[in-house]
Amino acid sequence: MPETVVNTTPSNSSTASPSRTVLLLMRVLTFVFLLIALILIATLKQTDADTEEQIKFSDFYGYRYMLATIIIGFAYNLLQMAFSIFTVVSGNRVLSGDGGYLFDFFADKMISYFMISGSAAGFGLTVELGRGVPSNSFIDKANAAASLLLIGFVFTAIASTITSFALPKKAN
């Protein structure tokens, strides 16, 4: 009796199309939230009422780190968005084979963890700066940027979960 071989690697069939579309949606949503967070943190400045000095986000290491995580996440997401658009439109993957699926999965994991650490740094610094100080636009905008980065993390984490379903199944 002939042995039946089951192909467990993902195919380009139309059954994978909804997950590709959902993955593209996650990438687009991440792009939007990171873009808004980038604009908020990059334009963050305020003049101190007592000293007339201008305070900028770049005066604080935590906000600089948050900006770096936004930029790196944004660049990575832009690349993955282009790959996703190509895959949805053509039906073929840019990075074919097992290596492409592994790259998507592990890169999504690394970037999402990087983004959550930037969000945590932003939240932590915002809390420290806001102690004993009435709410002001500087703190509120920084908090909003950290929140948007957190939402971007959530969408990237969802994308990472979706890419994990496409990982090749290896029999031991």
Buried (B, 14 or more C-beta within 10 A) or exposed (E): EEEEEEEEEBEBEEEBEEBBEEBBBBBBBBBBBBBBBBBBBBEBBBEEEEEEEEBBBEEBEBBBBBBEBBBBBBEBBBEBBEBBBEBEEEEEBEEEEEEBBBBBBEBBBEBBBBBBBBBBBBBEBBEEBBEEEEEEEBBEBBBBBBBBBBBBBBBBBBBBBBBEEBBEEEEE
